[in-house]
Amino acid sequence: MERLLAAMGDPALRVRLPGGDEVGAAPERALGTVWLRDRGAVLRALLDPELQFGELYTAGRLVVEGDLVSLLASALRSDADQGWLRRILPKRLLEGVSRHDRRAATQNARHHYDVSNEFYRLWLDERMLYTCAYFPRPDASLEEAQLAKMDHVCRKLALRPGERVVEAGSGWGSLAVHMARYYGVRVRAYNVSAEQVAWSREQAEKQGLADRIEFVLDDYRAARSPCDAFVSVGMLEHVGPQCYGELGRVIDRCLTSEGRGLVHTIGRARPQALNRWMVKRIFPSARPPSISEMMALFEPNGFAVLDLENLRLHYEQTALHWLRRFEGAWREIEALVGAERARAWHLYLAGTAASFRASTVQLYQVVFARTASAALPWTRAHLYTGEADGFVARRETGGAD
């Protein structure tokens, strides 16, 4: 265990073994203690720490005492040796088979998003937004920051009343509703989660927007309608790099000559697979892209990147909000999904905050258009004018841009 910790760069944590012995950082430097409760847990952790840390935590055989997010961030910042398995087994066996055909994409999405709407309602914001928020002020609430994110996206796209928008991967429909209500556009949104589509249609009906938004229960590859703007927030992580060319062709056939597009995605600073436990338990076949991998969407289809923003620290803050709400609703969540699944999601949310804090993952927003397009403003001034209070006034007055 001491050699494993040394190979990880001596992170600021201690490990307690079943007999009570402890190894690792000095107590005054340690951010917390990882307690392995039985000898089998010790063996599994040593053989394959990347996968088994999460498995043992989920099973209750590994307990963390201290600040879980800070402890995970310390471990992630190190150049961790992921165990002897990574040195002797082929990469394809360690990362598994990644499938993204239509059937697999639907199964992958439903594994994650169809836990139940009630489950997500217990810890997301009131609009059920499950992507990185945008904090124009450090003290903004999660609700304010999610509203600001939607405005930030709409401003980047320079949406105008009467325009047509295609959205790929629409979640619980809040962005589509926001675009239609405050920017006067018509939206066709594609989603493979039946629970999310049902929720989205209900929200559109309640707000009198059903005639301006069509929520389509289908894969993004079904999109064919001409549009002035194409937007995808939080879907590209699930598409798979081998399908970027196909997604790029979908955008190409939909987007008009002066159309604009925005892709918002978790990403990597360099090509790298997602943590294997996360893929197994939370996001089947997910793979956040690097910028170089994302270019397969744009370059073959005659698109030029016009703007790139990294909102990594905003996602750390978003995940911390989710984590606090999740912990505050622990009893209801445990009763709803069971203790083991509750622990898995707790670790996932803490690990998400830690990953963005440690910069092992990024959050990219990429704006693009056809190479000859001059549809967007010359400067970014329109993105930030009145940013600190404009979105609050819009929410309170119900006014449209």
SULCOR-V663164 format. One record per run of one state. SS is the DSSP state (H for helix, E for strand, C for the rest). FROM is the first residue (numbers start at 1). TO is the last residue. If there is no record, write none. Layout:
ss = [SS,SS]
from = [FROM,FROM]
to = [TO,TO]
//
This chain:
ss = [C,H,C,E,C,E,C,E,C,H,C,H,C,E,C,H,C,H,C,H,C,H,C,H,C,H,C,E,C,H,C,E,C,H,C,E,C,H,C,E,C,H,C,H,E,C,H,C,E,H,C,E,C,H,C,H,C,H,C,E,C,H,C,H,C]
from = [1,2,8,14,17,22,25,32,37,39,48,49,60,62,67,68,78,84,89,91,96,102,114,117,122,142,158,164,169,174,184,186,192,194,207,213,218,220,223,227,234,236,239,241,255,269,276,282,289,291,302,303,311,312,329,330,338,339,359,362,371,381,385,387,398]
to = [1,7,13,16,21,24,31,36,38,47,48,59,61,66,67,77,83,88,90,95,101,113,116,121,141,157,163,168,173,183,185,191,193,206,212,217,219,222,226,233,235,238,240,254,268,275,281,288,290,301,302,310,311,328,329,337,338,358,361,370,380,384,386,397,401]
//
